[in-house]
Amino acid sequence: MASTGALNLSIDAVWGSARLRWGIVTSVDSPALPRLLVAGPDLLGLGLIGLAATRDPRPAVLVLAAAMVGCQFVALRRRWVLGLLGILWVTLLVVTPSAVWFAFPLYFLLLRALPIRLATGAVALTAATAVAGFGWHQHVLSIGTVIGPPIGAVVAVAVVVLHREGERRRVLTEGLAAAERAAGVLAERERLAREVHDTLAQSLSSIHLLLSAAQKGDTATHVAAAKAAAGQALAEARRFVRDQNPPALDGGSLPDALRAACAATAAASGLAVRCDTTGHEVDLPDTHQLALLRVAQSALGNVVNHAGATEVRVTLSYQDTEVTLDVVDNGVGITTGPGFGLATMRARARALAGDLVVESDPGRGTAIAVTLPVVIA
């Protein structure tokens, strides 16, 4: 098997070099070749009736030749006709040496109608029969008699094999292109889902909490906060449409954006939210800053909506080779299976060769830590 694979690679290399050097056009290149393979043998068969009439116009020859051409048109739909066609051809070959010319359209017909291995054997048998029949009529085997039909058989097999290989590669290429398009669509859909979950959904949740609080008292303060949250959501939506950086990162640093997110969460929920930064700040790429900000926003949203916590602490730690974001709350812990939010956080981390660790004990809160490698922007 290994030697066969090496031989195939060598043949591909030599053939590719020849095509580049001499401009050889194959079925991979020529859109006309499939039509030639379908119509060519039939037209050639019709032409050979005229040749038979010119070289040997006996009625028996013309009838047999016409019967062969008629069989060609139905052989592809009924393979048993191939056997009848073979009998007619051998009979014609016994009657006249001109029948040897019918071997060439017969090659292509066999290659069209049969699987390639079976067709190759049938073509080889046809070529041998043509050589033997022509030699029987001439009572001598010349070089042209011996090599003519086999060369025609080799050319026919090569043309059909190249055509099938071209079709196989075309189908494979189209399949790969379709798979890549589908993967791209899925990746973009997941990206959009993450952005919507971590921005608009969190903003709408904050607005809902603020308006609920406004119904209980201090209406003006909570309505003003809800209006500010709506303005932030609108800015995020516009940024989202234009595919720009979040407003919180425009002209500011990641620590500033985290502090703004924590302040907005505290204002909307009443939680005690603390934001700290440790280590020497590094100018991270936009992709890393966006991922860390989105993870923080998503984690804070989970705390507000699900944790039942009274306080939460966000810590951004710059280290020599990595940067870590920790979000720790004192809530009830994770009581159900991981939802879309955690899956989104993990996907963001893995997309940047990072990691996400979640620790939670019922009644003792939850700690989320995302770590990304430091890449200097």
PyMOL commands that set and color helices and strands:
alter all, ss='L'
color gray80, all
select helices_A, chain A and resi 2-22+33-55+59-75+80-95+97-113+116-138+143-214+219-242+247-249+254-269+286-307+340-351
alter helices_A, ss='H'
color red, helices_A
select strands_A, chain A and resi 272-278+311-318+322-329+355-361+365-373
alter strands_A, ss='S'
color yellow, strands_A
deselect
rebuild
show_as cartoon
